[in-house]
Amino acid sequence: MTQTVYLNGKFLPIEQAFVPVLDRGFIFGDGVYEVIPVYSRHPFRLSAHLQRLQHSLDNIRLNNPHADEEWTDLIRELIARDENEDQQVYLHITRGVAKRDHPFPVGATPTVFMMSNPLITPATALVEQGVAAISAVDNRWGGCDIKAISLLPNVLLRQLAVDAGVNETVLFRDGILTEGTASNIFAVEQGVILAPPKDHHMLPGITYDLLLEFAVTHGFPVQIGKFDEARIRQADELWLSSSTREVLAITSLDGQPIGNGQPGPLFRTMYALYQDYKHKVMRNG
């Protein structure tokens, strides 16, 4: 089946979708994006994703080309055109096509692109055994709360994990935990969930918010703050969360076990809560 994408007002086969070479997304990485999981054709927390999209657009001073209702209709139409029940919708907006010059072009029309791919959630073995990670210095720019398409620093840091044969790179800025290259990071210390604050040094994850909601609802203590590297390495549990990887336990960091080297009890509870939410809320619309 030919994949259908959306580009600048039209649904068309991906083979027919082209962007001019002077698009500022291609030239400057001047744009933002979102990734929205879809379960049984229901987009996951769509309003929260659209709110984060607006935050990104506001921060790069680009007018939103669509109202939320229009985005909702377009996303649902794209989902309907795909054969998969579980999908991940990728949404990409650039400042548009203009002569190559750093200042914002006057009168340029934003480029809007969307595609949907199958949503592949983590294998059971990864959930049961946990994943390994390495650490690195967070040398990205100071606007990590903007979901920008210019992801070269994340790409390079993530490749360190690939080269090491592990799942993720956990980042520390000035010795303080920020996030992963494509995930938020949580730690557990004596039954308390430790979470970095939503500031300019991390992307405010939609799954991050959901896990904290679970913690509040079920009475798990949470501490949001700046946690140093030594404290994270000595934690009882370490997790990563993202829209596509849901929540996974990190059981080793730089070759050293986290806790007893197995997914911890609080992780297992959070994972079960997430799956329950997914099946009862998402799959039932």
C-alpha positions in Angstrom: 0.0 0.0 0.0 1.4 3.4 -1.0 2.0 5.7 2.0 -0.1 8.9 1.9 1.3 12.1 3.3 0.1 15.6 3.7 2.0 18.5 2.2 0.8 22.1 2.0 -2.9 21.5 1.7 -2.9 18.2 -0.2 -2.9 14.5 0.6 -0.7 12.7 -1.9 1.5 9.6 -2.3 4.9 10.1 -0.5 6.7 9.6 -3.9 5.0 12.7 -5.1 5.8 14.9 -2.1 8.7 17.4 -2.8 10.0 20.5 -1.0 12.0 23.2 -2.8 15.7 23.3 -2.0 15.3 26.9 -0.7 12.9 25.9 2.0 14.3 27.3 5.2 13.8 24.0 7.0 16.4 22.5 4.5 18.7 25.5 4.5 18.6 26.6 8.2 16.7 23.9 10.1 14.2 26.7 10.7 11.1 24.9 11.9 9.5 22.8 14.5 7.9 19.3 14.7 5.7 17.0 16.8 5.3 13.3 17.1 1.9 12.0 18.2 1.3 8.3 19.1 -2.0 6.8 17.9 -3.6 3.8 19.6 -6.5 2.1 17.8 -6.7 5.2 15.6 -7.1 7.6 18.6 -4.3 10.2 18.9 -2.6 10.2 22.3 -3.4 13.5 24.2 -3.8 15.5 21.0 -4.6 18.7 22.8 -1.4 18.5 24.8 0.6 17.9 21.7 -1.0 20.8 19.9 -0.3 23.0 22.9 3.4 22.1 22.9 3.4 22.7 19.1 2.1 26.2 19.8 4.8 26.7 22.4 7.5 25.8 19.9 6.0 28.0 17.2 5.7 31.0 19.6 9.3 30.6 20.6 10.6 30.7 17.0 8.1 33.5 16.2 6.2 31.6 13.5 2.5 32.0 13.2 0.5 28.8 13.5 -0.8 28.0 10.0 -3.9 26.2 11.5 -6.3 26.5 14.4 -6.5 23.5 16.7 -9.7 22.3 15.2 -8.1 22.4 11.7 -5.1 20.4 13.0 -7.4 17.9 14.5 -9.3 17.4 11.3 -6.1 17.0 9.2 -4.5 14.6 11.7 -7.6 12.4 11.9 -7.9 12.4 8.1 -4.2 11.3 7.8 -4.8 8.6 10.4 -7.9 7.4 8.5 -5.9 7.1 5.3 -3.3 4.7 6.9 -3.9 1.0 7.2 -2.4 0.6 10.7 -4.5 0.8 13.8 -1.5 2.0 15.9 0.5 4.8 14.3 2.9 7.7 15.0 2.0 10.9 13.3 4.9 13.2 12.4 4.0 16.9 12.0 6.6 19.3 10.5 6.4 23.1 10.0 9.1 25.3 8.5 9.2 29.0 7.9 8.8 28.3 4.2 10.6 29.0 1.0 12.7 32.2 0.6 16.0 33.5 -0.7 18.8 32.3 1.6 19.3 35.0 4.2 19.3 34.7 8.0 16.6 37.3 8.9 12.9 36.1 8.7 11.6 36.5 5.2 8.6 38.8 4.6 5.6 37.1 3.2 6.8 33.6 3.1 4.2 30.8 3.5 5.0 28.1 6.1 5.6 24.6 4.8 3.4 22.1 6.5 4.2 18.4 6.2 2.7 15.4 7.9 3.2 11.6 7.6 2.1 8.6 9.6 4.2 5.5 10.2 3.5 2.3 12.2 3.8 2.7 16.0 6.2 0.0 17.2 6.2 -0.1 21.0 9.1 -1.6 23.0 9.4 -5.4 22.9 8.5 -7.4 25.9 12.1 -8.3 26.5 13.1 -4.7 26.9 10.3 -4.1 29.4 11.2 -7.2 31.4 15.0 -6.8 31.4 15.4 -3.1 31.1 17.8 -1.3 28.8 21.4 0.0 29.0 22.5 3.6 28.6 25.6 5.7 28.6 26.1 9.2 29.8 27.4 12.3 28.0 27.8 16.0 28.6 24.7 17.9 27.4 26.3 20.3 24.9 23.1 21.3 23.1 21.8 24.8 22.8 19.8 26.6 25.5 16.3 26.2 23.9 15.7 22.5 24.4 12.1 23.1 25.4 11.5 24.0 21.7 10.8 20.9 19.6 13.0 22.2 16.8 13.8 20.3 13.6 17.5 21.2 13.9 18.4 18.1 15.8 22.1 17.6 14.9 23.3 17.8 18.6 20.7 15.1 19.5 21.7 13.0 16.5 25.4 13.1 17.5 24.7 12.3 21.1 22.3 9.5 20.2 24.9 8.0 17.9 27.2 7.6 20.9 24.6 5.2 22.3 24.4 3.4 19.0 28.1 3.1 18.8 28.2 1.7 22.4 25.4 -0.8 21.6 23.0 0.7 24.2 19.5 2.2 24.0 20.0 5.8 25.1 22.4 8.6 26.1 21.6 10.2 29.5 22.6 13.9 29.4 24.2 16.0 32.2 24.7 19.7 31.9 27.2 21.2 34.4 26.8 17.9 36.3 23.0 18.2 36.5 20.6 15.7 34.9 18.6 17.1 32.0 17.1 14.4 29.8 18.0 11.8 27.2 18.6 12.5 23.5 15.1 11.5 22.7 13.5 10.9 26.1 12.8 12.3 29.5 14.6 10.7 32.4 13.3 9.9 35.9 15.1 8.4 38.9 13.8 6.7 42.1 15.4 7.2 45.5 14.0 5.4 48.5 10.6 5.3 47.0 10.6 9.0 45.9 10.4 9.8 42.1 13.0 12.3 41.1 12.2 14.4 38.0 14.1 17.3 36.3 12.1 20.5 36.1 10.5 21.6 32.8 12.8 24.4 31.9 14.8 25.4 28.8 17.2 22.5 29.2 14.6 19.7 28.5 11.7 19.1 26.2 8.4 19.0 28.2 7.3 15.5 27.4 3.7 14.5 27.2 4.5 11.1 28.6 6.5 12.8 31.3 3.4 14.7 32.4 1.3 11.5 32.3 3.7 9.6 34.6 3.7 12.5 37.1 -0.1 12.4 37.0 0.0 8.7 37.8 2.3 9.4 40.7 0.0 12.1 42.2 -3.2 10.0 41.6 -1.7 6.9 43.3 0.1 8.7 46.1 3.7 8.2 45.1 6.0 11.0 46.4 7.6 13.2 43.7 10.5 15.6 44.0 11.0 17.9 41.0 14.4 19.6 41.0 18.0 19.7 39.8 19.8 16.4 40.6 23.5 15.9 40.4 25.2 13.1 38.5 26.4 11.3 41.6 22.9 11.1 43.0 21.5 9.8 39.7 24.2 7.1 39.5 23.3 5.9 43.0 19.6 5.9 42.4 17.5 2.7 43.1 15.8 3.0 39.7 16.2 5.0 36.5 13.6 5.3 33.8 13.2 6.8 30.4 10.0 8.0 28.9 8.9 9.2 25.4 5.8 9.1 23.2 7.0 6.1 21.2 9.0 4.2 23.8 6.4 4.8 26.5 8.3 4.1 29.8 11.3 1.8 30.1 13.7 1.0 33.0 17.4 1.8 32.5 19.1 -0.9 34.4 22.8 0.0 33.7 24.5 3.3 33.0 28.0 3.4 31.6 28.3 -0.3 32.3 27.4 0.0 36.0 24.1 -1.4 37.4 21.4 0.9 38.5 20.1 -0.5 41.8 20.2 -4.2 41.6 20.4 -4.2 37.8 16.8 -5.2 37.3 13.7 -3.1 36.6 12.4 -1.9 39.9 9.0 -2.2 41.6 8.0 1.4 41.0 8.9 1.1 37.4 6.7 -2.0 37.1 3.8 -0.2 38.7 4.2 2.8 36.4 4.4 0.6 33.3 1.3 -1.3 34.4 -0.6 2.0 34.9 0.5 3.3 31.5 -0.7 0.1 29.8 -4.0 0.3 31.7 -4.4 3.9 30.6 -3.6 3.0 27.0 -6.1 0.2 26.9 -9.0 1.8 28.9 -8.6 5.4 27.7 -6.8 5.4 24.4 -8.2 2.3 22.8 -11.7 3.3 23.8 -11.4 6.8 22.5 
